[in-house]
């Protein structure tokens, strides 16, 4: 992560690409390729730095594309590293 960031704002994001695009058809649809063996490597949830910037996550409950659980899962991963407050 670029150390010049002062804050990270995640809005309705997909933070775990491997688990959100589990089969070749969805990978091809979203990424243009079926061979996306590096999804775990590039997923935000697997690249949280040891000293992350202040983070504000937003996700609507009516989202039909990405589950709000995705944001909650990322929030839990952040909380393991540093104090996270829910508002």
LOMI-943572 format. One record per residue: x, y, z of N, C-alpha, C, CB in turn. Coordinates in steps of 0.1 Angstrom, whole numbers, plus 5000, padded with zeros to 4 digits. Atoms other than C-alpha are relative to their C-alpha. Glycine has a CB too. Layout:
<recs>
XYZXYZXYZXYZ;...
</recs>
This chain:
<recs>
500849885000500050005000500950125000499150005012;499349875001501250354992500050075014499450094989;499949954986502450505025499550155000501449995005;500549865000501250855014498550015002500450074987;501449994998497650765019499750045015499349864998;500449964986496050935050498849935004499950155001;501350064997492650765048499749914988498950105003;500550095010491150475030498549995001500649855001;501450015000487450485021499549894991499350144996;500550115008485850165009498550014999500449875006;501449995002482450194993499549884992499750134993;500750115007480449884984501149914993499050044990;498950065007483749714976500049855000501350055005;499750145000484849364967501449995005499849934986;498750014994487749304991500649864999499950045015;499550135001488148934986499649944986499449915012;500350035013488248864949499849854997501050054990;500050155002488848484951498649955004501149935007;501350064995485648414971498850074994500050025015;501149935007483448664952499949964985500150145001;500050045014484348524918500649864999500950104991;499450134998484748154925500149914988499249935010;499950095011484248004891500550074987498649944997;499449955012485748054856499150094993500449894991;501049915007482548204841500050145006498649935000;500149874994482348484866501350084999499650005015;498749935001486048554864500250054986501249905002;499949965014485848574826499150134998499649894990;500949895002482848804828500550135006498749975007;499549884993484449054853501450044996499949985014;498649975002488149024844500449984986500849925009;499650035014488148914807500949884999500650124995;499150115001490048604815499549895010501550035003;500350114990489348264831501149975009499549874992;498850044992492848224843500450125009501249974990;499749894990492948454873500549945013498750095003;499550074989495048244896500650095011501149904995;499449914990496348544914499050095007501050094993;501049924993493048674928500350015015498649944997;499749984986494048594963501250095003500449865006;498849914998497348774959499750144998501149964989;500349865003495749094946498850055008499750024986;501149964992492749094970500450095011499249885005;499749914990492649384994500049935014498950115001;500150064987491749155023501449935004498949905001;498750064998495148985018501250095000500249894990;498949905002497149305015499850115010500050054986;500149894990496349495047501450025007498949965011;498749974994499549665059499949995015500550134996;500050014986500649635095499650135007501449955005;500349874995500050005100499150074990501250085004;500849945010497050085078499550145003498849914998;500549874998495650435073498649995007500050084987;501450004995492450545090499149954989499650155004;500950065010489650355072498650025003500349855000;501449984999486050425066499349924990499650154998;500650105009483950145051498550035000500249865005;501449975002480450215036499549894991499850144994;500750105008478049945023498550005003500649865002;501450004998474349965017499449865002499450074988;500650134997472049685029499249964988499250015012;500950045011470049684996500949964988499150124996;499150045011473149604974499749864996501550025004;500350145005472149304952501249944992498850014991;498850055007475649264936501049955009500550114991;499050044991478049254964499450005014501350105000;500650024987476949124998500650105010500149865005;499449914990477249365028501049925009498850065009;499050094993479049065044501450024996499549864999;498749985005481949145022500750125007499950044985;499549884993482449485039500249965015499050124999;499850044986481949325074501249915001498749935004;498850095000484549055066501350084999499949904988;498849915001487049325055500250085013499850094988;499949934988486249525086500649915011498650055004;499550104990486949215108501549984998499249875000;498650025003490249165090500850125005500249974985;499449874995491149535097500150005015499350124994;500049994986490149505133501049915007498649965005;498950094994492649215139501350085000500149884991;498849935001495349465130500050135008500350034985;500049884992494249785146498550025005500550124993;501349974995491249925165499150064990500150105012;501049965010488149965144498850035007499749894989;501349964994485050155154498950004990500250145006;501250005009481650105139499150115004499349865002;501049894998479350405135498849984992500750134998;
</recs>
